[in-house]
Amino acid sequence: MRPPELAKLYANENFPILVVHQLREFGHDVLTTLEAGKANKAIEDAEVVKFASSEERAVLTLNRKHFVRLHQSGMPHRGIIVCTYDPDFTGQAKRIDSELQKAVDLRQTLIRINRPG
C-alpha cells in the first residue's frame, strides 16, 4: 500500500526521462530541469539543490560524486537521491519508488540507488 503523500522530486539535467515518466506513473510529482526552464544553463550543483529545496523537492541525479559531497557538507536540502546509470529504466524507477516508500521524511536524507549486479 502506498503512503498518502508521494514524493516531490526534481530531476537534475541528464536524468533519464523514461525513469521520470515511470515515477510519475507511480504517482510521484517529478519536475524536470527542462520543465523548470533551467536546461542547458550549466547551473552549479549547489544551485540545483537550493532550487529543489525552494520547491520542496528532493533531487534525483546521476551525478553521484558531487551531490554526495554536497550532502556531506551539511548543506540544507529536501533529500538527495543519487543513482548509477541503469538502462533498465523501469527497474530503476521501481528501486527509487521502493526506497521512497520506506522514507518518512526526506529532509537531509541521502538515498543511493545502484544498478543491480
N, C-alpha and C positions, 0 to 999 in steps of 0.2 A: 504494500500500500504506500502511496506517495504522501510525503508531508504536505500540509496545506499550503505552505509557501515554497515555491520553487525558486531556484537561484536566478539572480540578476547578474549577467556576465557581460564582459567587454572583451571581444576577440581582437587581440593585437594583430597588427598587419602581418600578413603571410600565414595566419592561422587558417587551416583548411576550411573552406566554405561548406564543404559537404558534411563536416563534423558539426558546424554551426547549424545547418539545416536539420540534422538529426536531433541535436539538442533541443531545437525548437519543437520538433515533433514530440519530444518527451515532455514538453510544457515549459521549458526554461525560457527566460526572457534574455535573448542574446543580441547585443548591439555590436555591429562590426565597425572597424576603423573607417571603411568606406562610407557606411551609413552615417557615421558621426561627422563626416566631412574632413577627416584627418588623414586620408590615404596619400601616399607618395609625398609626404612632407618632412621626412627624416626627423620625426619627433623623438626626443630623448626618452629613454625608458622611464626615468623618474617622472617625466611629464605624463607619460601613459598611465602610470599608477595614480598620479594626482587627479587626472581627468576621470579615470574609472571610479576613484573614491568619491569625487564630487557628484557622480551619477549614482552612487551607492551600488557599484558593481564590482565584482571580483574580476581580475584579469585572467584571460586564457591566453597562453603563449607557448610557442615552441622555443623561445629564446631563454632556455633554462638558466644558463650561467649568470647572465646579467640580472635576471629577476630574482633568482635565489639570493644573489648578493644584496639586492635592494631589500629583500625581506630580512636578511640577517643584519642589515644596518639599523633596523628598528624603525624604518620609515613607516608612518601610519598607512594602512591600506585596508580595503574591504575583502581581502582574500587574493591570493595569487595561486593559479593553477598552472604548473609547468608540465609540459608534455614532450615526450620524444615523438619524432615524426613516425607515423604509422599509416601505411597505405590502406589498411583496413579501417576506413573512416567510421563505419557503423560500430565496429568493435571498440574503437577509441571513444566514441560518443557514449557507448554503454558503460565503459570503465569510468568515464568522467561522471556520468549520471549516478552510478553506484556510489562513488565517493561523496558526491553532493548529498545524496540521500542520508548518509551517515552523519554529515556535519550539522551541528546545532547552530553554530554561528561562524561565519567565515572570516570575521574581522581578525586581522593579524595571523591568519592561518595560511600555511604553505601546503599545498597538495601536489604530490608528484604522481603523474600518470605515465607509466612506462609501457612501451611496446612489449608484449609477452615474448618469451623465448630468450 
